Structures are given as C-alpha cells and as structure tokens.
Amino acid sequence: MDWGRRKLVQLAVAAPALSLAPSALGQARKPLRILILGGTGFVGPHQVRYALARGHKVTLFNRGRNPKDWPAEVEELTGDRNTGDLKSLADREWDVCIDNPTTLPFWVRDAGAALKGRVKHYVFVSTISVYASNGRAADESDALAAYEGKDPLAETAETLRASGGRLYGPLKAASEAEARRQFGDANVTIVRPGLICGPGDETDRFTYWPVRLARGGEVLAPGDGSDPVQFIDVRDLAEWMIRLCEARSTGTFNASGPAAFMNMRTMLDEVGRAVRSDAKLTWAPADFLAAEGVRPWSDMPVWIPAEGENVGFHRRDISSALKAGLTHRPLATTAADTLAWFRSLPAERQGKMRAGLTPERESALLAKLESGG
C-alpha cells in the first residue's frame, strides 16, 4: 500500500474524523474552480475532501511526491516552486487559489507572475508567528515581525533552516506583503492560524495529551492550570477556508480557538474525559520545569506560561474570524478523533512521539517533584 492510500485509510479509521461541521453541510450555491498550492500535507487533504463535498472542482499543484487517492476527481499538476518551475499553471484560470505551504516570499512572487490576471481570489495561509510581540493579546492590526536582512525575496529554504526558526515569522510577514503586491489588497485573504491539531498531525504538538491521558497513571501537567491555551482543529480551519472562498471574504484573520477562553486545566480535563482517562494530574510549577530544562510547547505541548514576553501568546483576538463564520468542533471530538487516528499508525511510529515527555523522563520529574527536589 503506498503512503497516500495508507494515510487516507488511517484518517478513515475514525469515521468522525471525516465528518463535516453541522453548520457547513450541503452543496455550495456556486461551484468554484479551486487551485490549491500544496494540498497533500496536513491541512490540504481536509480542504480537498470538504471542497469536493461542497461540489467544487479542485486542482492541486505540487511536486507530486506524495500522491493520494481522493473520493472524487481531483486534477493534479506538478512543478517545483523552489526552482521556479510553474509551467503547468500556464494558460489556465481559477476562481480562487489557496496557498498552503509558503514561507518564502519568492514563492509568492512567482505564483503572482504565473497566475497574473487568471485568479480572482488568493488565500494565503500565514501564522500567528508574524506578530512582532507576544506581550499582549494581538488583533490583526498589531505590528508584524520586521525582516532585517537585505532582501526577503532572496531568502531560500536553506537560509530559513540555517536561521533556526528566527526568520520564520519575518518571512511569513514578508510573504503576506508580497501577496498583496502581486494580487492586490481587494483580492487577498490572509489566514493566520495558531496551533493546528487533529487527525493527521505529524508533529504531536497536541496529540501527546490525548495519547498520554489515555495511558493513565500519574501525569505531569505544566504550571498551575490557569495558563490560557489556544488551538484549532485542522478540519475547522480547512472547512472554514473553503467557506471563505465561497463568500469571497477578503482581509486578514487570526484563526484559532476555542471561541471562548480556555485554560490548561480545562483543556486537560476535557481531553481526559473524551479519551476515558483515569489519569491523575500532578501540576508542576513553571519555575520547577524551567529549572529542569523542560521546554514549553515541545516537552509540554500546547502550554506557554502566560508571563513576561509571552503573556499574549495564547490570547490572540479571533473575533474577526468568528464574524466571518469560523466554527469549532467540541474539544472532546478533536481529542477522541486524534487518538483514534494516532492508534491507526504503525507501532514504530506510535512508539516515537515527536513532542512531549518520554515515560522515563516524566517518571523522573514526578519523583523529583514529590521529593521536593
């Protein structure tokens, strides 16, 4: 079984993972010709399936390295944006283009040149990391991270990697500006997701918690439970983006959730109930975790201490997205579906979580915390 087919089988293990948000069932009033740049990563497959369910015609453009089976006809064009090979897009027209994978501004520039006058609406997937500061609850008008190099259009995947992530936010911000230059403000939608979670996420940045709580026992939890959290189910993000295309909603949107404030304690309680956990949470003070070298976000996924320069990280204003129709599945659904998807993966993959604490390290930290060390 090739990887594309196997991944779809894994996503289908839990039928709810492929269900549609109740507010978004049914056919679109007007079918669209949708071009998706990428389409085979994390968000893309959910966009494709939802767009097909709504009656749209979908074309994908990517390097063709991760072929998939789709539930209906999908046109797949191949090329390579790193080398400027966009020939397969020539002499074609689409109603809307969704640009999923771009971090590099020259990719946006080249897309603009290839599609000039032949795409009516351009939707760019950015990130909440574009903001210059995490020190307060930002809305879409807040200052963006400044690019301090010589020319953002000269940056490549190699220079981005060499920066250790330092250039990620500034280059996303520069890509947003390039999108507006190429396609015009009136034709551009910028979507700035926060942490994306749900079935298909290979980072385990949320998955760790339903997996760990389902295992039971004593669980090390970060802080005192009061720190805010924000995240968005990949299906809610993907489906809402297709609806933005249908409504031709332009502008800039922070895209996260839930709709109402949630803290770490509530999140872990709800995830625990969803996976029928009998685990006991032991809360570890942030200063203890820092002293032990336990890293927020990676060793303790989702969590960022709401203090100092990060006090606003999980307090992004999403009111504009809510007004534009963003909806959220219950956290219990996200947690249960994510666990079901993870359990469908090969045993070797399940044994190597890509975020969170190993059982051995967690046990050692719990013992040290209990001893007062």
RAMOHU-V822241 format. One record per pair of residues at least 12 apart in sequence whose ideal C-beta (glycine too) atoms are under 10 Angstrom apart, sorted by sequence separation. I is the first residue (numbers start at 1). J is the second residue. D is the distance in whole Angstrom. If there is no record, write none. Layout:
BEGIN
i = {I;I}
j = {J;J}
d = {D;D}
END
This chain:
BEGIN
i = {36;48;58;64;76;77;99;130;131;132;133;155;159;176;197;209;241;258;269;302;34;47;64;65;111;130;131;132;177;197;240;268;297;34;58;60;61;62;64;97;108;130;131;132;149;176;241;286;289;296;36;57;58;59;60;61;62;63;64;65;77;97;129;130;152;155;175;240;268;290;44;57;58;59;60;61;62;63;64;108;129;155;176;265;284;289;297;34;55;57;58;59;60;61;62;63;75;97;264;286;296;34;44;52;53;57;58;59;60;61;62;63;81;97;126;148;149;152;172;237;265;287;32;39;52;53;62;63;148;152;155;173;236;237;264;286;31;34;39;40;48;52;61;63;81;147;172;236;237;285;286;39;41;45;49;51;52;81;86;89;94;97;145;149;152;153;236;286;32;34;35;36;37;38;39;40;44;48;49;52;63;82;84;89;92;93;97;102;103;145;147;148;149;152;236;28;31;32;33;34;35;36;37;38;39;40;45;48;49;51;81;84;92;96;97;98;99;100;102;103;145;146;147;151;152;206;232;31;32;33;34;35;36;37;38;40;44;48;82;86;89;90;93;94;95;96;97;98;99;100;101;102;103;145;146;147;230;232;233;28;29;30;31;32;33;34;35;36;37;38;40;41;45;49;61;81;82;84;85;86;89;90;93;94;95;96;97;98;99;100;144;145;147;149;152;153;206;231;232;233;24;27;28;29;30;31;32;33;34;35;36;40;48;81;84;88;89;92;93;94;95;96;97;98;99;144;145;147;152;205;206;230;231;232;18;26;27;28;39;40;61;81;83;86;87;91;92;93;94;96;97;98;99;145;146;147;206;229;230;231;18;25;26;27;28;38;40;61;82;86;90;94;144;145;146;206;229;230;17;20;21;24;25;26;27;39;59;81;84;85;86;89;144;145;229;20;24;59;81;84;89;143;144;147;18;39;61;79;230;231;271;18;144;201;229;230;7;20;59;81;144;198;201;228;229;11;20;195;197;198;199;200;228;229;268;11;18;39;59;79;194;195;196;197;198;199;200;228;229;267;268;4;40;58;61;129;194;195;196;197;198;199;227;228;229;231;264;267;3;8;39;57;132;194;195;196;197;198;226;227;229;230;7;11;36;57;59;61;62;130;131;132;193;194;196;198;225;226;227;228;229;264;56;62;129;130;193;197;198;224;225;226;228;229;264;35;37;56;58;60;129;130;196;197;198;223;224;225;226;227;264;4;8;127;128;129;130;132;193;196;223;224;225;264;33;35;37;105;127;129;130;131;196;222;223;225;264;38;109;110;126;129;130;194;221;225;263;37;109;128;129;130;193;221;225;51;106;108;127;130;105;106;107;126;127;130;191;221;222;51;105;106;125;126;221;104;105;106;124;127;193;37;104;105;106;126;127;191;219;61;104;105;106;107;125;126;140;191;264;47;104;124;263;37;103;104;124;140;189;262;301;18;47;61;104;126;191;219;261;301;302;35;44;103;124;138;261;301;302;43;104;124;189;209;213;300;301;44;104;123;124;189;212;213;216;225;274;298;299;300;301;35;43;44;103;122;214;226;274;275;298;299;300;35;36;42;43;122;189;209;210;213;214;219;221;225;256;273;274;277;297;298;299;7;12;33;35;39;41;42;124;189;196;209;212;213;216;221;224;227;256;259;273;274;298;299;8;9;33;34;35;36;37;38;40;41;122;123;130;189;190;191;192;193;194;196;197;211;212;213;214;215;216;217;219;221;223;224;256;258;259;270;271;274;275;276;295;7;8;33;34;35;36;37;38;39;40;122;131;187;189;190;191;192;193;194;195;206;210;213;214;216;217;218;219;220;221;222;223;224;255;256;257;270;271;274;275;3;4;5;6;7;8;32;33;34;35;36;37;38;39;121;122;130;188;189;190;191;192;193;194;195;209;210;213;214;215;216;217;218;219;220;221;222;223;224;254;256;259;269;270;273;274;299;3;4;5;6;8;32;33;34;35;36;37;38;104;119;120;129;187;188;189;190;191;192;193;194;209;212;213;214;215;216;217;218;219;220;221;222;223;254;255;259;271;272;273;274;275;276;294;299;2;3;4;5;31;32;33;34;35;36;37;38;103;119;123;124;125;126;127;128;129;186;188;189;190;191;192;193;210;211;213;214;215;216;218;219;220;222;223;254;257;267;270;271;274;275;2;3;4;30;36;37;103;105;106;121;122;123;124;125;126;127;128;129;185;186;190;206;210;212;213;214;223;253;254;255;256;257;266;270;271;274;275;2;4;103;105;108;109;112;116;121;122;123;124;125;126;127;128;184;185;209;213;222;223;253;254;255;299;2;104;105;108;111;112;115;116;120;121;122;123;124;125;126;127;128;183;210;212;222;253;254;259;268;271;294;103;104;105;106;107;108;110;111;114;115;119;121;122;123;124;125;209;213;252;253;254;259;260;267;271;293;294;102;103;105;106;108;109;112;113;127;220;227;251;252;253;255;257;259;262;292;37;102;104;105;108;109;112;231;253;256;257;258;37;103;104;105;107;108;111;112;125;231;249;253;255;257;258;294;103;105;106;108;109;110;111;112;180;222;230;249;254;256;257;258;292;102;105;108;109;223;229;251;253;258;292;37;82;104;105;108;220;222;229;230;249;257;82;108;227;228;229;249;35;47;82;99;102;105;176;227;228;249;258;289;292;102;105;222;223;227;229;244;247;257;288;291;292;37;47;222;227;228;247;220;221;222;227;246;35;99;220;222;223;226;227;244;282;288;289;44;222;223;240;243;244;284;288;292;43;221;222;223;243;244;284;35;222;223;227;228;230;231;243;282;35;223;227;228;229;230;237;240;243;282;284;285;37;228;229;230;240;241;284;288;33;37;97;227;228;229;230;232;239;240;283;33;34;35;36;37;38;227;228;239;240;282;32;37;228;230;239;240;282;32;34;212;232;237;97;208;236;239;96;98;100;137;208;209;236;237;99;205;208;209;236;96;98;205;208;209;236;204;207;208;209;232;233;235;203;206;233;205;206;232;233;204;205;231;232;233;203;233;235;236;235;231;233;234;233;128;195;229;232;233;235;231;197;233;234;197;233;195;195;195;140;141;125;140;142;139;140;140;139;125;138;123;123;194;195;194;123;214;123;130;194;213;214;121;131;193;121;192;194;210;211;123;210;214;123;126;128;192;209;210;213;121;123;126;128;210;211;120;121;122;124;126;127;128;193;206;207;210;211;214;121;126;192;206;209;210;214;125;191;208;209;210;198;207;210;211;206;207;210;211;191;210;197;204;207;208;189;191;198;199;207;198;220;197;198;200;201;220;100;197;199;200;204;219;198;199;211;98;198;199;201;100;197;199;200;201;212;220;199;200;211;217;220;98;198;199;202;219;220;98;212;215;218;220;96;199;204;208;211;212;217;218;220;96;98;207;208;209;217;220;98;202;207;208;209;212;219;43;96;97;204;207;208;218;96;204;205;206;207;208;217;220;43;95;96;204;205;206;212;95;203;204;205;46;96;202;203;204;218;43;46;95;201;42;45;46;201;42;43;45;42;44;42;43;42;43;41;42;42;41;42;134;142;134;135;134;135;137;138;142;134;135;136;137;138;142;133;134;135;136;137;140;141;133;134;135;136;137;138;139;140;133;134;135;137;138;139;140;133;134;136;137;138;139;140;141;133;134;137;139;140;17;18;131;134;139;140;17;131;134;16;17;58;129;14;50;54;128;131;13;49;53;56;128;11;12;46;47;51;11;46;47;50;51;54;128;10;11;45;46;49;50;53;54;56;10;44;46;47;48;49;50;51;52;56;128;43;46;47;50;51;54;8;42;43;46;47;50;54;7;45;46;47;49;50;43;44;47;48;51;7;42;43;46;47;51;42;46;43;47;36;36;34;32;24;34;21;24;34;32;21;28;32;20;21;24;28;31;17;19;23;24;30;32;17;18;23;28;29;17;21;24;28;16;20;21;24;28;23;21;24;24;23;24;23;21;22;21;21;22;21;19;21;16;19;17;16;17;16;19;14;17;18;16;17;16;17;14;15;14;17;13;14;16;17;14;15;11;14;13;14;17;13;14;11;12;13;14;10;11;13;14;10;13;10;12;13;10;11;7;10;9;10;10;7;6;7;6;6}
j = {48;60;70;76;88;89;111;142;143;144;145;167;171;188;209;221;253;270;281;314;47;60;77;78;124;143;144;145;190;210;253;281;310;48;72;74;75;76;78;111;122;144;145;146;163;190;255;300;303;310;51;72;73;74;75;76;77;78;79;80;92;112;144;145;167;170;190;255;283;305;60;73;74;75;76;77;78;79;80;124;145;171;192;281;300;305;313;51;72;74;75;76;77;78;79;80;92;114;281;303;313;52;62;70;71;75;76;77;78;79;80;81;99;115;144;166;167;170;190;255;283;305;51;58;71;72;81;82;167;171;174;192;255;256;283;305;51;54;59;60;68;72;81;83;101;167;192;256;257;305;306;60;62;66;70;72;73;102;107;110;115;118;166;170;173;174;257;307;54;56;57;58;59;60;61;62;66;70;71;74;85;104;106;111;114;115;119;124;125;167;169;170;171;174;258;51;54;55;56;57;58;59;60;61;62;63;68;71;72;74;104;107;115;119;120;121;122;123;125;126;168;169;170;174;175;229;255;55;56;57;58;59;60;61;62;64;68;72;106;110;113;114;117;118;119;120;121;122;123;124;125;126;127;169;170;171;254;256;257;53;54;55;56;57;58;59;60;61;62;63;65;66;70;74;86;106;107;109;110;111;114;115;118;119;120;121;122;123;124;125;169;170;172;174;177;178;231;256;257;258;50;53;54;55;56;57;58;59;60;61;62;66;74;107;110;114;115;118;119;120;121;122;123;124;125;170;171;173;178;231;232;256;257;258;45;53;54;55;66;67;88;108;110;113;114;118;119;120;121;123;124;125;126;172;173;174;233;256;257;258;46;53;54;55;56;66;68;89;110;114;118;122;172;173;174;234;257;258;46;49;50;53;54;55;56;68;88;110;113;114;115;118;173;174;258;50;54;89;111;114;119;173;174;177;49;70;92;110;261;262;302;50;176;233;261;262;40;53;92;114;177;231;234;261;262;45;54;229;231;232;233;234;262;263;302;46;53;74;94;114;229;230;231;232;233;234;235;263;264;302;303;40;76;94;97;165;230;231;232;233;234;235;263;264;265;267;300;303;40;45;76;94;169;231;232;233;234;235;263;264;266;267;45;49;74;95;97;99;100;168;169;170;231;232;234;236;263;264;265;266;267;302;95;101;168;169;232;236;237;263;264;265;267;268;303;75;77;96;98;100;169;170;236;237;238;263;264;265;266;267;304;45;49;168;169;170;171;173;234;237;264;265;266;305;75;77;79;147;169;171;172;173;238;264;265;267;306;81;152;153;169;172;173;237;264;268;306;81;153;172;173;174;237;265;269;96;151;153;172;175;151;152;153;172;173;176;237;267;268;98;152;153;172;173;268;152;153;154;172;175;241;86;153;154;155;175;176;240;268;111;154;155;156;157;175;176;190;241;314;98;155;175;314;89;155;156;176;192;241;314;353;71;100;114;157;179;244;272;314;354;355;89;98;157;178;192;315;355;356;98;159;179;244;264;268;355;356;100;160;179;180;245;268;269;272;281;330;354;355;356;357;92;100;101;160;179;271;283;331;332;355;356;357;93;94;100;101;180;247;267;268;271;272;277;279;283;314;331;332;335;355;356;357;66;71;92;94;98;100;101;183;248;255;268;271;272;275;280;283;286;315;318;332;333;357;358;68;69;93;94;95;96;97;98;100;101;182;183;190;249;250;251;252;253;254;256;257;271;272;273;274;275;276;277;279;281;283;284;316;318;319;330;331;334;335;336;355;68;69;94;95;96;97;98;99;100;101;183;192;248;250;251;252;253;254;255;256;267;271;274;275;277;278;279;280;281;282;283;284;285;316;317;318;331;332;335;336;65;66;67;68;69;70;94;95;96;97;98;99;100;101;183;184;192;250;251;252;253;254;255;256;257;271;272;275;276;277;278;279;280;281;282;283;284;285;286;316;318;321;331;332;335;336;361;66;67;68;69;71;95;96;97;98;99;100;101;167;182;183;192;250;251;252;253;254;255;256;257;272;275;276;277;278;279;280;281;282;283;284;285;286;317;318;322;334;335;336;337;338;339;357;362;66;67;68;69;95;96;97;98;99;100;101;102;167;183;187;188;189;190;191;192;193;250;252;253;254;255;256;257;274;275;277;278;279;280;282;283;284;286;287;318;321;331;334;335;338;339;67;68;69;95;101;102;168;170;171;186;187;188;189;190;191;192;193;194;250;251;255;271;275;277;278;279;288;318;319;320;321;322;331;335;336;339;340;68;70;169;171;174;175;178;182;187;188;189;190;191;192;193;194;250;251;275;279;288;289;319;320;321;365;69;171;172;175;178;179;182;183;187;188;189;190;191;192;193;194;195;250;277;279;289;320;321;326;335;338;361;171;172;173;174;175;176;178;179;182;183;187;189;190;191;192;193;277;281;320;321;322;327;328;335;339;361;362;171;172;174;175;177;178;181;182;196;289;296;320;321;322;324;326;328;331;361;107;172;174;175;178;179;182;301;323;326;327;328;108;174;175;176;178;179;182;183;196;302;320;324;326;328;329;365;175;177;178;180;181;182;183;184;252;294;302;321;326;328;329;330;364;175;178;181;182;296;302;324;326;331;365;111;156;178;179;182;294;296;303;304;323;331;157;183;302;303;304;324;111;123;158;175;178;181;252;303;304;325;334;365;368;179;182;299;300;304;306;321;324;334;365;368;369;115;125;300;305;306;325;299;300;301;306;325;115;179;300;302;303;306;307;324;362;368;369;125;303;304;321;324;325;365;369;373;125;303;304;305;325;326;366;118;305;306;310;311;313;314;326;365;119;307;311;312;313;314;321;324;327;366;368;369;122;313;314;315;325;326;369;373;119;123;183;313;314;315;316;318;325;326;369;120;121;122;123;124;125;314;315;326;327;369;120;125;316;318;327;328;370;121;123;301;321;326;187;298;326;329;187;189;191;228;299;300;327;328;191;297;300;301;328;189;191;298;301;302;329;298;301;302;303;326;327;329;298;301;328;301;302;328;329;301;302;328;329;330;301;331;333;334;334;331;333;334;334;230;297;331;334;335;337;334;301;337;338;302;338;301;302;304;251;252;237;252;254;252;253;254;254;241;254;241;242;313;314;314;244;335;245;252;316;335;336;244;254;316;245;316;318;334;335;248;335;339;249;252;254;318;335;336;339;248;250;253;255;337;338;248;249;250;252;254;255;256;321;334;335;338;339;342;250;255;321;335;338;339;343;255;321;338;339;340;329;338;341;342;338;339;342;343;324;343;331;338;341;342;324;326;333;334;342;334;356;334;335;337;338;357;238;335;337;338;342;357;337;338;350;238;338;339;341;241;338;340;341;342;353;361;341;342;353;359;362;241;341;342;345;362;363;242;356;359;362;364;241;344;349;353;356;357;362;363;365;242;244;353;354;355;363;366;245;349;354;355;356;359;366;191;244;245;352;355;356;366;245;353;354;355;356;357;366;369;193;245;246;354;355;356;362;246;354;355;356;198;248;354;355;356;370;196;199;248;354;196;199;200;355;197;198;200;198;200;199;200;200;201;200;201;202;202;203;304;312;306;308;308;309;311;312;316;309;310;311;312;313;317;309;310;311;312;313;316;317;310;311;312;313;314;315;316;317;311;312;313;315;316;317;318;312;313;315;316;317;318;319;320;313;314;317;319;320;198;199;312;315;320;321;199;313;316;199;200;242;313;199;235;239;313;316;199;235;239;242;314;198;199;233;234;238;199;234;235;238;239;242;316;199;200;234;235;238;239;242;243;245;200;234;236;237;238;239;240;241;242;246;318;234;237;238;241;242;245;200;234;235;238;239;242;246;200;238;239;240;242;243;237;238;241;242;245;202;237;238;241;242;246;238;242;241;245;241;242;242;242;235;245;233;236;246;245;235;242;246;235;236;239;243;246;233;235;239;240;246;248;234;235;240;245;246;235;239;242;246;235;239;240;243;247;243;243;246;325;325;327;327;326;327;327;328;329;329;329;333;329;333;333;333;334;334;337;333;336;337;336;337;337;338;336;337;337;340;337;338;340;341;339;340;337;340;340;341;344;341;342;340;341;342;343;340;341;343;344;341;344;342;344;345;343;344;341;344;344;345;346;344;344;345;345;346}
d = {7;7;8;7;10;7;6;9;7;6;9;7;9;8;9;9;10;10;8;8;8;10;9;9;10;10;6;5;10;10;9;6;10;9;8;6;9;8;4;7;9;5;7;7;9;5;8;9;9;8;8;9;8;7;7;8;8;6;9;10;8;10;10;6;9;9;9;7;10;8;8;8;5;4;5;5;7;7;9;7;7;6;9;8;9;9;9;6;10;9;7;8;7;8;8;5;10;10;10;9;9;10;9;7;8;8;9;6;9;6;9;8;10;6;10;10;8;8;10;6;8;9;8;8;6;9;9;9;9;6;8;10;9;9;9;5;10;10;9;7;8;5;9;10;8;8;8;10;9;10;10;4;9;10;7;10;8;8;10;10;8;9;10;8;9;8;7;8;9;5;10;7;10;8;8;6;10;6;7;7;9;8;8;8;10;9;5;7;10;9;9;7;9;4;10;9;8;9;7;7;8;7;8;8;6;9;7;9;9;9;8;9;9;7;9;9;7;9;8;9;9;10;4;10;8;10;6;5;5;5;5;5;5;5;6;9;9;9;9;6;10;7;9;7;8;7;7;8;7;9;8;9;9;4;6;7;9;5;7;9;10;9;5;7;8;7;8;7;7;10;8;8;9;10;8;8;8;10;9;7;5;10;5;5;5;4;5;5;5;5;8;5;10;9;8;8;6;7;5;10;8;8;4;9;9;6;9;7;9;6;9;4;6;5;6;9;6;7;7;8;7;7;7;8;6;8;9;7;8;9;10;4;6;9;10;9;6;5;9;8;7;9;10;8;8;8;9;9;9;6;9;7;10;8;8;5;9;10;7;8;9;8;8;4;6;10;6;6;10;4;9;10;9;5;9;10;10;8;9;9;9;9;9;9;9;8;10;6;9;10;8;8;4;9;9;7;8;9;7;9;9;10;9;9;7;10;10;10;9;9;10;9;8;10;9;8;9;6;8;9;9;9;7;6;6;7;9;8;5;8;9;6;7;6;9;9;9;8;7;9;10;7;7;7;4;7;9;6;5;7;10;7;9;10;9;9;5;4;6;6;4;8;6;8;10;8;9;9;10;8;8;9;8;6;7;8;7;6;5;5;8;10;8;9;9;9;9;10;9;9;7;9;9;6;5;8;6;7;9;10;5;7;9;8;6;5;6;10;9;9;5;7;10;9;6;9;10;9;10;10;4;8;9;10;9;9;9;3;10;10;10;9;9;8;9;9;9;9;9;6;6;8;8;10;10;9;10;9;7;10;5;9;9;7;9;9;9;10;10;10;9;6;4;10;7;8;9;8;6;10;9;9;6;8;9;10;10;9;5;9;9;8;10;5;9;7;8;10;10;9;5;5;9;8;6;8;5;8;9;10;10;10;9;9;7;7;10;8;8;9;10;7;8;10;10;6;8;6;9;7;6;7;9;9;9;7;6;7;8;9;9;9;8;9;7;9;8;9;10;10;9;8;8;8;9;10;8;5;10;9;9;5;6;10;7;9;6;5;7;9;9;8;10;10;10;8;8;9;8;8;10;8;6;8;6;6;9;10;7;9;6;7;8;9;10;9;9;9;10;8;10;6;9;8;9;6;8;10;4;10;8;8;6;8;10;9;4;8;7;10;9;9;9;7;9;5;10;10;6;8;10;8;7;8;10;10;6;9;7;7;9;9;7;8;9;6;8;10;9;6;9;10;7;9;7;9;10;10;10;9;9;9;10;10;5;5;7;9;6;9;10;8;7;8;6;9;10;7;6;5;7;7;8;7;8;7;9;4;9;9;5;7;8;7;8;7;7;9;5;9;4;6;8;7;7;8;7;7;8;7;9;10;7;5;8;4;6;10;6;9;10;9;8;8;5;5;4;5;5;4;9;8;9;6;6;6;4;6;5;5;3;10;5;9;6;7;8;5;6;5;5;6;5;6;7;8;5;5;9;10;6;9;5;8;7;5;7;10;9;4;8;8;7;8;6;4;10;10;9;8;7;8;8;7;9;6;7;8;9;9;9;6;10;5;7;8;7;8;7;9;5;6;7;6;8;9;10;9;9;10;7;10;9;8;4;5;9;6;10;7;9;7;7;8;8;7;10;7;10;5;9;5;10;6;9;7;10;5;8;10;7;8;4;10;7;9;6;10;6;7;10;5;9;7;9;4;9;5;7;9;6;9;10;7;7;10;10;10;6;8;7;9;6;6;7;9;8;10;10;9;5;9;9;8;10;8;9;9;8;9;9;7;9;8;10;9;9;10;6;9;9;7;8;6;5;4;5;5;5;6;5;10;9;9;5;10;8;10;7;5;10;9;6;9;5;9;8;8;9;7;8;7;8;7;8;8;8;9;10;9;8;6;5;6;8;10;9;8;5;9;9;10;7;8;10;9;10;8;8;7;10;7;10;7;10;9;8;4;10;8;9;9;9;10;10;9;6;5;9;9;6;7;8;10;9;9;7;10;9;10;8;6;8;9;8;8;9;5;4;9;3;10;9;9;9;5;10;10;7;9;9;5;7;6;10;6;10;6;7;4;9;7;7;8;8;10;8;9;9;10;10;8;9;10;10;9;9;9;9;6;5;8;6;9;5;8;8;7;6;7;8;9;9;6;8;7;7;10;10;9;7;9;9;10;8;5;10;10;10;9;9;10;8;6;9;8;10;8;7;9;10;9;8;7;9;9;8;9;8;10;9;10;10;4;6;6;7;10;8;9;5;10;8;8;8;9;7;8;9;7;10;8;9;10;4;10;8;9;8;7;6;10;7;9;9;6;6;9;8;10;8;9;10;9;8;9;9;9;7;10;10;9;10;5;10;8;9;6;9;9;10;8;5;7;6;9;6;9;10;10;9;10;4;10;6;9;10;5;9;10;10;10;9;10;9;7;6;9;7;7;10;9;10;8;8;9;8;9;9;9;9;8;10;10;7;10;10;9;10;9;9;10;6;10;10;7;9;7;5;9;9;8;5;7;6;10;8;8;10;8;10;7;9;6;7;5;6;7;5;7;7;10;10;9;9;9;9;9;8;9;8;9;5;8;9;10;9;10;9;8;9;8;10;8;9;9;6;10;8;9;9;4;10;10;7;6;7;8;8;6;9;9;9;8;7;9;6;10;6;8;10;9;9;10;7;8;8;9;10;10;4;6;9;8;6;10;8;7;9;6;9;10;8;9;8;8;9;9;10;10;10;7;10;8;9;5;6;9;7;9;9;9;9;4;9;9;8;10;10;9;9;5;10;6;7;8;8;8;10;10;10;10;8;10;9;10;9;9;6;5;10;6;9;10;7;7;10;9;5;9;8;10;7;6;8;10;6;9;8;9;7;8;7;9;8;9;4;10;7;9;5;7;8;8;9;8;9;8;6;8;9;10;10;9;10;6;8;8;9;9;6;9;9;8;9;10;9;6;7;9;9;5;8;9;9;10;9;9;9;8;3;6;5;5;8;8;8;8;10;8;8;8;9;4;5;10;8;10;6;4;9;8;8;7;6;6;9;7;8;9;10;7;10;7;10;10;10;7;9;10;10;9;5;10;9;6;7;9;8;8;9;10;8;9;5;8;6;9;6;8;7;5;9;9;7;5;6;4;9;9;9;10;7;6;10;9;8;8;8;10;5;9;4;6;4;10;7;4;8;7;7;9;10;10;10;9;6;8;6;8;8;8;9;7;9;4;9;9;9;8;10;10;7;8;9;8;8;9;9;9;7;10;10;10;9;9;9;6;5;10;6;9;6;6;8;6;9;5;8;5;9;8;8;8;10;9;9;9;9;9;9;10;8;10;6;8;4;9;5;10;10;6;9;4;8;5;7;7;8;7;10;10;9;6;8;6;9;8;10;10;5;9;6;9;9;9;8;9;10;10;8;9;10;6;9;9;10;6;7;8;7;8;7;5;8;10;10;8;9;8;7;9;10;8;10;9;8;8;6;8;5;10;7;8;6;10;9;9;10;9;8;7;5;10;8;5;8;9;7;9;10;9;9;9;6;9;10;9;10;9;9;7;4;5;8;7;9;5;7;9;9;8;6;8;9;9;3;6;6;10;6;10;10;9;10;9;9;6;8;8;6;4;9;9;10;9;8;10;4;8;6;9;10;9;10;10;9}
END
